[in-house]
Amino acid sequence: MSFFGKLLAPRERQAQAWGGEGFWESFGFGGRAKSGMAVTVDRALQVTVVLACLRVIAEGVAQVPFAIHRKRKGEAGGSDVADDHPLHWLLSRRPNPWQTSFEFFEQVVFHTALCGRFIAFKNVVRGQVRELIPFLPNEVQVEQDEFRRLTYRVTSRNGEYAVLSADQVWHVKGPAWDLKDGLQILNLAREAIGLSIAAEESHAVMHANGGQTSGVYSIEGTLNKDQYKTLRDWIATQVTGDNRFRPFVLDRGAKYTPTTMTGVDQQHLEVRRHQVEEICRAFRCAPLMVGYSDKTATYASAEQMFLAHVVHCLAPWYRRLEMSIDVNLLTDAEMRSGLYAKFNPNGLMRGAHKDRADFYRSLFDMGAINPNEIRALEEMNPYDGGDTYRVQLNLTDASKPTPDPVPGASGLQQPAAEPASAPAEE
């Protein structure tokens, strides 16, 4: 029997099929929007804007270097990578036997950004976290007692369940209204996502019918059942297959009157563009990052938008995950000893060679970094003498008074002293 087979206790099977209609709604994820569309996790991910927002945030988090750092003792400060700590290798390489670190952090963001939570089981061995096994958001029900203590009821696909305590799981919360769980963008943005689904389906159906609209066929006189069936079948053959877009030939005074709006009348493109902006607002993601921009965008403005995306969208995610790792995966003693989690957003500069070179040059000129440290950041081997920090000679300490000029240092002749006058003769 597997570990989870021992952990989970049998119970009555769920009535609904796993992933079937109404399954996600039964766990509080999604629901039916006013547009009539059922907004679930699966349907939401089929909306390209939702998928693009989740991908650009998840990949922005997963692609940057991650490490557990240890603060240096003494007044100089600084830190070193704690590569001897098990949690460093766990989160930076392989959190579990099925996922890499990149895949793991992608899943963390996908779950948290869309469903408000990411929950993983902590396999602790001798006081150290050795494995992190993720659960799907709908597999866990978060419960809170009168003392505000959290417990987690985990349900497996075969109907078995287990109740885990808070110290047995890693619970990453999105923006939260209470102490129990994070808010679900899937529910809060349900109407925007539902309208996007409805507009896309409506547009698809219109094109499936060849862009033709429905209407009224007026016939003089009264049709019996056989005549009505014959006319209905004849009309059906004229609007399908190779007969689409061909003109009708009607006799007996028959008239055709369109009754529905065209795609232009319904403003399909305008609605779909607006929904891109609406959904991007919910995820706090710039439309430019999902491939949407207007004609006024320039290269200079796009560069600032990319910077704003890192500062206002990705940076809060870095901080959210860093603090969650510190308080949930490190012990109090380890945090007091100087251990902490850190994402390095400088990894986003990997593709910008000129910007990266200017950044290194600025740090080198001010003596904040030495050549070997630059080479290490570029995955290059050190060289002898590269550990020396250098500064420009024409810089001085601003806190000290300017020394008096040395006579003759500037190349100018100093005025000669006047000769002493001879004593006057009596």
C-alpha positions in Angstrom: 0.0 0.0 0.0 1.3 3.5 -0.9 2.0 6.3 1.6 -1.3 8.0 0.7 -3.1 4.6 0.8 -2.1 4.4 4.5 -2.9 8.1 5.1 -6.4 8.1 3.6 -9.3 6.5 5.3 -12.2 5.0 3.3 -15.5 6.8 3.1 -18.6 7.0 1.0 -17.9 7.5 -2.7 -18.8 10.9 -4.2 -22.0 11.0 -6.2 -20.6 13.2 -8.9 -18.0 11.9 -11.4 -14.6 13.4 -11.0 -14.4 16.4 -13.3 -17.9 16.0 -14.5 -20.5 18.7 -15.0 -21.1 20.5 -11.7 -18.0 19.0 -10.2 -16.0 22.2 -9.7 -19.0 24.1 -8.6 -19.7 21.6 -5.9 -16.4 22.6 -4.3 -17.0 26.4 -4.6 -14.9 26.9 -7.7 -16.7 28.8 -10.5 -20.4 28.8 -11.4 -22.9 30.1 -14.0 -22.4 33.6 -15.2 -25.3 36.0 -16.2 -24.4 35.4 -19.8 -25.6 31.8 -19.3 -22.1 30.3 -19.6 -20.8 27.8 -16.9 -17.5 29.3 -15.7 -15.3 26.4 -14.3 -11.6 25.9 -14.1 -11.6 23.9 -17.3 -13.7 26.4 -19.3 -11.7 29.4 -17.9 -8.4 27.9 -19.0 -9.9 27.6 -22.5 -10.2 31.4 -22.6 -6.9 32.5 -24.2 -6.7 35.7 -22.2 -7.0 33.8 -18.9 -4.5 31.2 -20.1 -2.1 33.9 -21.2 -2.3 35.9 -17.9 -1.6 32.7 -15.9 1.3 31.7 -18.1 3.0 35.1 -18.2 2.8 35.3 -14.3 3.7 31.7 -13.7 6.7 31.7 -16.1 7.9 35.0 -14.8 8.1 33.4 -11.3 9.4 30.0 -12.4 12.2 31.2 -14.7 14.1 33.4 -12.2 16.8 31.8 -10.0 15.7 30.7 -6.6 17.8 29.9 -3.5 17.8 29.6 0.2 20.3 32.2 1.6 22.1 32.4 4.9 23.0 35.8 6.3 26.6 36.5 7.0 27.6 37.3 10.6 29.3 40.6 11.4 28.9 44.2 10.5 29.7 43.7 6.8 26.5 41.8 6.2 25.7 40.1 2.9 24.6 36.5 2.5 25.7 33.2 0.9 23.6 30.5 -0.9 22.8 27.8 1.7 23.4 25.0 -0.8 24.0 22.6 2.1 20.4 23.0 3.3 17.9 20.3 2.0 15.2 22.9 1.3 17.5 24.7 -1.1 17.9 21.7 -3.4 14.3 20.7 -2.9 12.9 24.0 -4.2 15.6 24.9 -6.7 15.9 21.4 -8.4 13.3 18.7 -7.6 10.5 19.2 -5.1 9.1 15.8 -5.7 9.8 12.8 -8.0 7.4 14.0 -10.7 8.2 17.7 -11.1 11.2 20.0 -11.7 11.5 23.3 -9.8 10.2 25.2 -12.9 7.1 23.0 -13.2 6.5 23.1 -9.5 6.5 26.9 -9.2 4.4 27.2 -12.4 1.7 25.0 -10.7 2.0 27.1 -7.5 1.1 30.2 -9.4 -1.6 28.6 -11.6 -3.5 27.3 -8.6 -3.0 30.4 -6.4 -3.8 33.0 -9.1 -6.9 31.3 -10.4 -8.3 29.4 -7.4 -6.8 31.5 -4.5 -4.9 28.6 -3.0 -2.0 26.2 -3.5 -1.8 23.3 -1.0 0.9 20.7 -0.9 1.7 17.9 1.6 5.0 18.3 3.4 6.8 15.0 3.8 9.0 15.8 6.8 11.9 13.5 7.7 13.9 14.1 10.9 12.7 17.7 11.1 13.5 18.6 7.5 11.0 18.9 4.5 12.2 16.3 2.0 9.3 16.3 -0.4 6.3 18.5 -1.4 3.4 16.8 -3.0 0.8 19.2 -4.5 -3.0 18.7 -4.3 -5.5 20.0 -6.7 -7.4 23.0 -5.3 -10.7 21.1 -5.3 -9.1 18.1 -3.5 -8.8 20.0 -0.3 -11.5 21.6 1.9 -10.1 24.2 4.3 -11.8 24.2 7.7 -11.5 26.5 10.7 -12.5 25.8 14.3 -13.7 28.3 17.0 -10.0 28.9 17.9 -9.2 29.8 14.3 -7.0 26.8 13.9 -7.0 25.5 10.3 -7.4 21.8 9.3 -7.3 20.4 5.8 -9.7 17.7 4.6 -8.1 16.0 1.6 -10.2 13.9 -0.7 -8.8 11.4 -3.2 -10.3 10.5 -6.5 -11.5 7.2 -5.3 -13.5 8.8 -2.5 -11.1 8.3 0.4 -10.2 11.3 2.6 -7.8 12.3 5.4 -7.7 15.3 7.8 -4.3 17.0 8.0 -3.2 19.7 10.4 -1.7 23.0 9.4 1.9 21.9 10.1 1.5 19.0 7.6 0.8 21.2 4.6 2.2 24.2 2.7 -0.7 26.5 2.1 0.0 29.5 -0.2 -2.8 32.0 -0.2 -3.7 34.6 -2.7 -5.1 38.0 -1.7 -7.4 37.1 1.2 -10.5 38.5 2.9 -10.2 36.3 6.0 -7.7 34.0 7.7 -9.0 30.9 6.1 -8.3 31.0 2.4 -7.4 33.3 -0.5 -10.0 34.9 -2.8 -10.7 33.1 -6.1 -10.3 35.2 -9.2 -12.3 32.4 -10.9 -15.4 33.5 -8.9 -14.7 37.2 -8.7 -14.1 37.6 -12.4 -16.8 35.1 -13.4 -18.9 37.6 -15.3 -15.9 38.9 -17.4 -14.8 35.4 -18.1 -18.3 34.2 -18.9 -19.0 37.1 -21.3 -15.7 36.2 -23.1 -16.8 32.6 -23.5 -20.2 33.7 -24.7 -18.8 36.1 -27.3 -16.3 33.5 -28.6 -19.0 30.9 -28.9 -21.4 33.3 -30.6 -18.7 34.3 -33.1 -17.8 30.7 -33.8 -21.5 29.7 -34.4 -21.9 32.6 -36.8 -18.9 31.5 -38.8 -20.0 27.9 -38.7 -23.1 29.0 -40.5 -21.1 30.8 -43.1 -21.7 34.2 -41.7 -25.3 34.0 -42.8 -28.1 35.2 -40.6 -31.5 33.7 -39.8 -34.6 35.3 -41.1 -38.3 34.9 -42.1 -39.4 33.2 -45.4 -42.8 34.6 -46.3 -45.1 32.4 -48.5 -48.4 33.5 -49.9 -51.2 31.2 -48.9 -51.3 28.4 -46.3 -48.9 25.5 -46.2 -49.9 22.0 -45.2 -47.6 19.7 -43.2 -46.0 18.1 -46.3 -45.4 21.4 -48.0 -43.9 22.9 -44.8 -41.6 20.0 -44.4 -40.5 20.1 -48.1 -39.8 23.9 -47.9 -37.9 23.5 -44.6 -35.7 20.8 -46.1 -35.1 22.8 -49.2 -34.0 25.8 -47.2 -31.7 23.7 -45.1 -29.9 22.5 -48.3 -29.4 26.0 -49.5 -27.5 27.2 -46.4 -25.2 24.3 -45.9 -22.2 22.9 -47.7 -21.2 24.4 -51.1 -24.5 26.2 -51.4 -23.6 28.7 -48.7 -23.4 32.4 -49.8 -25.4 31.6 -53.0 -28.5 33.6 -53.8 -31.9 32.2 -53.3 -34.4 31.7 -56.2 -37.9 31.9 -54.8 -41.3 31.7 -56.5 -44.9 32.2 -55.6 -44.2 35.6 -54.1 -41.9 34.2 -51.4 -39.9 36.8 -49.6 -36.9 36.5 -47.3 -36.4 39.0 -44.5 -33.3 38.8 -42.2 -34.1 39.2 -38.6 -30.8 38.9 -36.7 -27.9 41.3 -36.5 -24.7 40.8 -38.4 -21.3 40.4 -36.8 -20.6 44.1 -37.3 -23.9 45.1 -35.7 -23.1 42.9 -32.7 -19.6 44.5 -32.4 -18.0 41.1 -31.8 -14.4 42.4 -32.2 -15.0 45.4 -29.9 -16.6 43.1 -27.2 -13.7 40.6 -27.4 -11.1 43.4 -27.2 -12.8 44.9 -24.2 -12.9 41.5 -22.4 -9.1 41.2 -22.9 -8.7 44.4 -20.8 -11.3 43.3 -18.2 -9.7 39.9 -17.6 -6.2 41.4 -17.5 -7.4 43.9 -14.8 -8.5 40.9 -12.7 -5.1 39.3 -12.8 -3.2 42.6 -12.5 -1.4 41.8 -15.8 -0.7 44.4 -18.4 -2.5 43.7 -21.7 0.8 44.1 -23.6 2.1 41.1 -21.8 -0.6 38.8 -23.3 0.0 40.1 -26.8 -2.6 42.9 -26.8 -1.6 46.5 -27.5 -3.1 49.5 -29.2 -1.6 51.6 -32.0 -0.3 54.3 -29.7 2.2 52.0 -28.0 5.8 52.7 -28.9 9.1 50.9 -28.2 9.9 53.4 -25.3 6.4 53.0 -23.8 6.6 49.2 -24.2 9.9 49.1 -22.3 8.3 51.0 -19.4 5.3 48.6 -19.5 7.7 45.6 -19.2 9.3 47.3 -16.2 5.9 48.0 -14.6 5.0 44.3 -15.1 8.0 43.2 -13.1 7.5 45.8 -10.4 3.7 45.7 -9.9 2.8 42.2 -11.1 5.7 39.8 -10.5 7.4 41.5 -7.5 4.4 40.9 -5.2 4.4 37.3 -6.2 8.1 36.9 -5.4 7.5 38.5 -2.0 4.4 36.4 -1.3 6.2 33.1 -2.0 9.4 34.1 -0.2 7.5 34.9 3.0 5.3 31.8 2.7 8.4 29.6 2.3 10.1 31.3 5.3 7.3 30.8 7.8 5.9 27.4 6.5 8.9 25.5 5.3 11.7 26.8 7.5 11.7 26.4 11.3 11.8 29.3 13.7 15.3 28.4 14.7 16.5 28.3 11.1 15.0 31.8 10.5 16.6 33.2 13.6 20.0 31.7 12.4 19.7 33.8 9.2 18.1 31.5 6.6 15.6 33.0 4.2 14.2 32.3 0.7 15.0 34.6 -2.2 14.0 34.9 -5.8 16.5 36.7 -8.0 14.6 38.8 -10.6 17.9 39.7 -12.3 17.3 36.4 -14.2 14.8 38.4 -16.3 17.7 40.4 -17.7 19.2 37.3 -19.2 18.2 38.2 -22.7 19.2 41.9 -22.6 23.0 41.8 -23.1 23.5 45.6 -23.3 21.3 46.3 -20.2 23.1 43.6 -18.2 26.5 44.9 -19.2 25.6 48.4 -18.2 24.3 47.1 -14.8 27.5 45.2 -14.2 29.6 48.2 -15.2 27.8 50.5 -12.8 28.3 48.1 -9.9 32.0 47.6 -10.8 32.7 51.3 -11.1 31.3 51.9 -7.6 33.3 49.0 -6.1 30.2 47.0 -5.3 31.2 43.9 -7.3 34.5 42.4 -8.4 35.3 40.8 -11.8 35.0 37.2 -10.5 31.5 37.9 -9.1 30.5 39.2 -12.5 31.9 36.1 -14.2 30.1 33.9 -11.7 26.8 35.5 -12.6 27.6 34.8 -16.3 28.5 31.1 -15.6 32.2 31.8 -16.3 35.2 30.6 -14.4 37.1 33.0 -12.1 40.7 34.1 -12.8 43.6 35.0 -10.5 43.4 38.5 -9.2 39.7 38.9 -10.1 38.6 39.0 -6.4 39.9 42.6 -6.0 37.4 45.4 -5.7 38.3 48.5 -7.7 37.1 52.1 -7.7 37.9 55.1 -9.8 40.8 57.2 -8.6 39.0 60.5 -9.1 36.4 59.7 -6.4 36.8 60.6 -2.7 34.9 60.3 0.5 32.2 62.9 0.6 32.1 62.8 4.4 35.7 64.1 4.8 36.7 67.7 4.3 38.5 68.6 1.0 42.3 68.7 1.7 44.2 71.9 1.1 45.8 72.0 -2.4 49.4 71.1 -2.5 51.6 73.9 -3.8 52.6 73.3 -7.4 50.2 70.3 -7.7 48.1 72.1 -10.3 51.1 73.2 -12.4 50.7 76.9 -11.4 53.6 78.9 -9.9 53.0 80.1 -6.4 53.6 83.8 -5.8 57.1 84.3 -4.4 57.5 85.7 -0.9 58.5 89.4 -0.7 62.1 89.8 0.5 62.6 91.2 3.9 63.4 95.0 3.8 66.9 96.0 5.0 67.1 98.0 8.2 67.1 101.7 7.6 70.5 103.5 8.1 70.7 105.9 10.8 
